[in-house]
Amino acid sequence: MAAALVPLGVGSGAIASAATPPASPCAGAECPSLQPVNIAASQGSLNITQMQLENISATVVAAVSGEPVRGVQVQFYTTGGRLLGAAYTNHSGIAAISAPENLGPGTVQELLAGYDAVLLGDGVHTPASAHGAITVGDDGSLLFSDRGLKKDVIPVDWSR
């Protein structure tokens, strides 16, 4: 029997909006040429059968024009501060990672509260971060299920 995906963590589990950015080496009048950005984290999922994170991504767009920001690095962390991975944004402004299968019990506990996508200030763009929720489920491949048993039974015609 496949487990249903249950949203966990902060928020509704939908796309998270920009959160408080981390500290930047310069701010305000010191860095007037920095371009402001918005970042949104997708809703990820944790496949408990394979212990693998899926759909961990963030979209970075320019705050003023709404155009995708290409080629900036986004880092992904558990809410406890463990680095899950990092990726550069593509042509559409999307950075995505596939987290390793060896997450460990402490990391799994931290993921129940979601994950954070962080764009550090890079001298061109302002720093920004967003929180994404994690859903927990399985891949539907449990060995013993009611549905699997019903497929294997040969129907008998008792009308003869």
C-alpha positions in Angstrom: 0.0 0.0 0.0 1.5 3.3 -1.1 1.7 6.0 1.5 0.1 9.3 0.6 2.3 12.4 0.4 1.8 14.5 3.5 3.0 18.1 3.6 5.3 18.8 6.6 7.2 21.8 7.6 6.5 25.5 7.6 3.9 27.0 5.3 1.4 25.4 3.1 4.0 23.3 1.2 3.5 25.5 -1.9 6.1 27.7 -3.5 7.8 29.7 -0.7 8.4 33.4 -1.2 11.6 35.3 -0.4 12.6 35.2 3.3 15.1 37.3 5.2 18.4 37.3 3.3 21.7 36.5 5.0 24.2 39.2 5.9 26.0 40.8 2.9 29.5 42.2 2.8 28.0 45.6 1.8 24.5 47.0 1.8 22.5 50.1 1.0 24.6 53.1 -0.1 27.8 51.0 0.1 26.6 48.8 -2.8 24.2 50.9 -4.9 24.8 48.9 -8.1 23.6 45.5 -6.6 20.5 44.2 -8.5 17.7 43.0 -6.1 16.5 39.5 -6.7 13.6 37.3 -5.5 14.0 33.6 -4.9 11.3 31.0 -4.5 11.9 27.4 -3.3 9.9 24.5 -4.7 8.1 21.9 -2.6 10.5 19.0 -2.3 9.8 15.4 -1.4 11.5 12.7 0.6 11.1 9.2 -0.8 11.3 7.1 2.4 11.6 3.9 0.4 14.8 5.0 -1.3 15.8 7.6 1.3 16.3 10.1 -1.5 15.3 13.8 -1.8 13.5 14.8 -5.0 12.3 18.1 -6.5 14.7 20.3 -4.5 15.0 23.5 -6.6 14.8 27.2 -6.4 13.9 29.9 -9.0 15.8 33.2 -9.0 14.3 36.2 -10.8 15.2 39.9 -10.9 13.0 41.8 -8.5 12.4 44.8 -10.8 11.9 43.1 -14.2 10.9 39.6 -13.2 13.5 38.2 -15.7 15.3 34.9 -14.8 18.7 35.4 -13.2 21.2 33.0 -14.9 24.5 31.6 -13.7 24.2 32.4 -10.0 24.9 29.8 -7.3 22.1 28.7 -5.0 23.0 26.6 -1.9 20.5 24.3 -0.3 20.5 23.6 3.4 18.5 21.7 6.0 16.8 23.9 8.6 19.6 22.8 11.0 22.2 24.2 8.7 23.6 21.1 6.9 24.6 21.7 3.3 22.6 19.4 1.0 24.2 20.7 -2.2 24.6 23.7 -4.5 23.8 24.4 -8.1 23.9 27.2 -10.6 20.8 28.7 -12.1 20.0 27.7 -15.7 18.6 29.7 -18.6 15.2 29.8 -16.8 16.7 30.9 -13.5 16.2 27.5 -11.9 18.8 25.7 -9.7 18.1 22.1 -8.7 20.0 19.4 -6.9 19.6 15.7 -6.3 20.6 15.0 -2.7 22.6 11.9 -1.8 20.8 8.7 -0.6 23.0 8.6 2.6 21.1 11.3 4.4 21.4 9.8 7.9 18.8 9.9 10.7 19.8 13.4 11.9 19.4 14.9 8.5 16.1 13.2 7.9 14.8 14.7 11.2 15.9 18.2 10.1 14.2 17.7 6.7 10.8 17.3 8.4 11.0 21.1 8.9 11.8 21.7 5.2 14.9 23.2 3.6 16.3 26.6 2.8 17.6 27.8 -0.6 20.2 30.6 -0.2 21.7 32.9 -2.8 24.7 34.6 -1.3 25.4 38.1 -2.5 27.8 37.8 -5.4 28.9 41.4 -6.0 26.2 41.8 -8.7 23.0 40.5 -7.0 21.7 41.1 -3.5 21.6 38.1 -1.2 18.2 36.3 -0.8 16.8 33.1 0.7 13.6 31.1 0.7 12.1 28.2 2.6 10.6 25.2 0.9 8.5 22.5 2.5 9.3 18.7 2.2 6.6 16.1 1.7 7.2 12.5 2.8 6.1 9.4 0.9 7.3 6.3 -0.9 7.6 5.3 -4.5 4.7 2.8 -4.4 7.0 -0.2 -4.7 6.2 -1.9 -1.4 6.6 -5.6 -1.6 3.3 -6.6 -0.1 0.2 -4.6 -0.9 -3.4 -5.4 -1.3 -3.3 -4.1 -4.9 -0.4 -6.5 -5.8 -2.2 -9.5 -4.4 -5.3 -8.8 -6.4 -3.4 -8.6 -9.7 -1.8 -12.0 -9.1 -5.0 -13.9 -8.3 -6.5 -15.8 -11.3 -10.2 -15.3 -11.6 -12.3 -18.5 -11.3 -15.5 -18.9 -13.2 -17.9 -20.7 -10.8 -20.9 -20.7 -13.2 -20.0 -24.1 -14.8 
